Amino acid sequence: MNVAGTGTPTALAGIGTDIARVDRIAAAYNRHGERFARRILGEHELPVFERRKSRDPQRGIRYLATRFAAKEAFSKAIGLGMHSPMSWRQMEVINAPGGKPQVWLNEPLASWYAARFGAAHVSVSDEKDMVTAFVVVETQSAPRQQESS
């Protein structure tokens, strides 16, 4: 479920941020290999990781680190931390055709989220040594009032 939001913004429901050291993510990946990537990345993110890693291993690790940070930030914004129904693979960051990162949710998190929140916005940034992610979650849109005749 894409929760990027296309309508009029609503009120702020939550914010989350995370900063991660790239060497920490690289160490975990080196220690656990592909199993670590499969634990963190969702089905849409894994192929992107593999492509980036095959062209430039450091770029692949930075991609993995940005997704790690985004998932941490999102878990903070929705107030759950890494507790059910939030888990690493339930939330993905998918780039739109123009490159803008968007939040994609898988079940059961998607249903839980839809019952409580509106649009979600994510920003990720990476440098050689550090990555950061920032997430804003909106409230649900208020139902439109019918005008009486």
C-alpha positions in Angstrom: 0.0 0.0 0.0 1.5 3.3 -1.1 0.9 6.0 1.6 2.6 8.9 -0.2 -0.5 11.1 -0.1 -1.9 13.0 -3.0 -4.6 15.1 -1.5 -4.7 18.1 0.8 -2.3 17.7 3.8 -3.9 17.0 7.2 -2.6 17.5 10.7 0.7 16.1 11.9 0.3 12.7 13.7 3.9 11.8 14.2 7.5 12.4 13.2 10.6 10.2 13.4 14.2 10.5 12.6 17.2 8.2 12.6 20.9 8.5 11.9 23.0 5.5 11.2 26.7 5.0 10.7 27.4 3.2 7.4 30.3 1.2 8.9 27.9 -0.2 11.5 25.5 -1.5 8.8 28.5 -2.7 6.7 29.8 -4.7 9.7 26.4 -6.3 10.2 26.2 -7.2 6.5 29.8 -8.6 6.5 29.0 -10.7 9.6 25.6 -12.0 8.4 25.8 -11.6 4.7 22.7 -11.8 2.5 20.7 -13.0 5.5 21.0 -9.5 7.0 19.8 -7.8 3.9 16.9 -10.2 3.5 15.9 -9.5 7.2 15.9 -5.7 6.7 14.8 -5.2 3.1 11.3 -5.9 1.7 10.6 -7.6 -1.6 10.6 -4.4 -3.6 13.9 -3.2 -2.0 16.0 -6.3 -2.4 16.4 -6.2 -6.2 17.4 -2.5 -6.0 20.0 -3.4 -3.3 21.3 -6.2 -5.5 21.7 -4.0 -8.5 23.4 -1.2 -6.6 25.7 -3.6 -4.8 26.7 -5.3 -8.1 27.7 -2.0 -9.6 29.4 -0.6 -6.5 29.5 -2.5 -3.2 29.7 0.7 -1.1 26.7 2.1 -2.9 24.8 -1.1 -2.0 25.7 -0.8 1.6 24.7 2.9 1.7 21.3 1.9 0.2 20.9 -0.8 2.9 21.8 1.8 5.5 19.3 4.4 4.3 16.5 1.8 4.3 17.5 0.7 7.8 17.4 4.3 9.0 14.0 5.0 7.3 12.4 2.0 8.9 13.7 3.1 12.3 12.4 6.6 11.7 9.0 5.3 10.5 8.6 3.1 13.5 9.2 6.1 15.8 6.7 8.3 13.8 3.9 5.8 14.2 4.8 5.3 17.9 5.4 1.5 17.8 9.1 1.1 17.6 10.0 -2.3 16.2 6.9 -4.0 17.7 4.2 -5.9 15.9 2.7 -5.1 13.4 5.8 -3.0 12.6 8.8 -5.1 11.4 11.7 -4.5 9.1 10.1 -6.0 5.9 6.6 -4.6 6.5 7.7 -1.0 5.6 9.6 -0.3 2.4 11.0 2.8 0.8 10.4 2.8 -2.9 11.6 5.5 -5.2 9.0 7.1 -7.5 10.0 7.5 -11.2 11.4 10.9 -10.5 13.5 9.6 -7.6 11.4 10.8 -4.7 11.3 8.2 -1.9 7.9 7.0 -0.9 6.6 4.8 1.9 5.2 1.4 0.9 3.5 -0.8 3.5 2.9 -4.5 3.5 0.4 -6.5 5.5 -0.4 -6.7 8.3 1.1 -3.3 8.9 -0.8 -1.7 6.0 -4.2 -2.4 7.5 -3.1 -1.4 11.0 -1.7 1.9 9.6 -4.7 2.7 7.4 -7.0 2.5 10.4 -5.0 5.1 12.3 -3.1 7.4 9.9 -3.1 9.2 6.6 -0.2 10.0 4.3 3.4 9.3 5.2 6.4 11.2 3.9 10.0 10.0 4.0 13.3 11.7 3.2 16.7 9.9 3.2 20.2 11.2 2.7 23.5 9.5 2.6 27.1 10.5 2.8 30.2 8.3 2.9 30.1 7.6 6.6 26.5 8.5 7.7 22.9 8.2 6.6 19.8 9.9 7.9 16.1 9.5 7.5 13.2 11.7 8.5 9.5 10.6 8.4 6.4 12.6 8.8 3.0 10.9 9.3 -0.3 12.7 8.8 -3.6 12.2 10.5 -6.4 10.7 8.5 -8.4 13.0 6.3 -11.6 14.2 8.0 -14.7 12.9 6.2 -16.3 15.5 4.1 -19.5 17.0 5.5 -22.6 16.7 3.2 -24.2 20.1 2.7 -27.8 20.1 3.7 -30.3 21.3 1.1 
